[in-house]
Amino acid sequence: QVQLVESGGGLVQAGGSLRLSCAASGIIFSSYVMGWYRQAAGAQRELVASFTRGGKTIYADSVKGRFTISRDNAKNTVYLQMNSLKLEDTAVYYCAAAMWPPKNDYWGQGTQVTVSS
């Protein structure tokens, strides 16, 4: 059974930092392209950050220079370091695993990030 379990969300003041983690099980983690997405209330889900099949990283323009995606294949975990958080970063954050991007094969349940003023 495949599971992607996010953690690390919470309430943080604007300007603060959070690190999200997504632990994967039931898949050959190193074979999958991992990414982070978010969905704010009333909005569509959007890509935040992702690896490419070639191992590079891509970021939404709104988070470039503030967020960093990383992965630890030994721990089957992908991370999202979020710095200088803004009110508009408030959303549910999801991790996803794709064998052949951009189609994601598996999704986590999401973790809420709330940025307050």
N, C-alpha and C positions, 0 to 999 in steps of 0.2 A: 504494500500500500504506500503510495507516494504521499508525503507530507512536506509542506513548506510552512514553517512556523515563524512568524515575525514576533519580535519583541523590541523593547526599548522606547516605545512611544510614551507620550505623556504630555503634561502641561509645562510650558516653558515661557519665560518672558522674551519679548522681542530683543534680539541681539544675542540671545543665548545659544547653546549648542545641545544637540542630542545625537546619539549614535544608535541607529537601528541595526538589528541583526535579523537574519533569516536563516534558520537551520533547516537543511534539507535531509530527507531520508527516503529510502525506497527508489532512488535513482542513482545512476553513475554520475555524480555531481560534476566531475571534471569534463564530462561530455556535453554539458548544457551551457548555453549562453544565459547568464543571469541578468535580471534587470529589476529596477524599482519603478513603480508607478504610483500615482496618487489620484485621489478623487475628492474634490471639495464638494461641499453640499450644493446641490443644484447644478453641478458641472459634470462634464464628461471625464472619464478616466484619461490621464495623460502620462506620457513617459517622463520620468524624472532623470534617470540615469541608467545606462546599460553598458555591458560589454558588447563588443562585436565578435563575430566568429574568429576574426584575426587577433583578438585579444586587446584591441584598443578600447577606449571608453568614449561614450558620447553622453552629452548632458543637454537638458533643456536650457534654452537661453536664460530663463529666469533663475536658474540655480548655478550657472557657471561661475566658478571662482568661490563658491560658498559650500557646495556639496562635493563629496568625494565618494565614489563607489570603489569597493575593494572586495576581494574574496580570499578565502583560505580553503584550498581544496582538501587539505588534511583534516579540516574540521567540518567540511561540507557546509560552509557558512559564507554568506555574502553580507556585506556591511554597507551602510550608508551613513557617512559622517556628515552631519548637517551643522554648519556654523553660521553665525550672523543671521539667525532665523528672523523672518519677517511675518507680519500678521497674515499675509497672503500665502504663506506656506502651510497654514492650517488645512488639514485634510486627513483622510484615511490613506495610509501608505501600504502598498502591496508589493510583495516580491513575486517574481514570475520566472519560470524556467522554460527555455525554448531550445529544442533540438535544431530546428531550422527557422531562425528568425525571418520575418517578424511575427510568425505565428507562435504564440505562447502555448505550451502544452499543459503547464500546471501553474496554479496560483495559490498564494497563501490566503489566510483569512483576513488579513489586514490589521494594522495597528494605528490607533488614533494619535495624531500629533496636533496639539492645540497651542498656538502661539498667542500670548496675551500682551496687551500694551502696558 
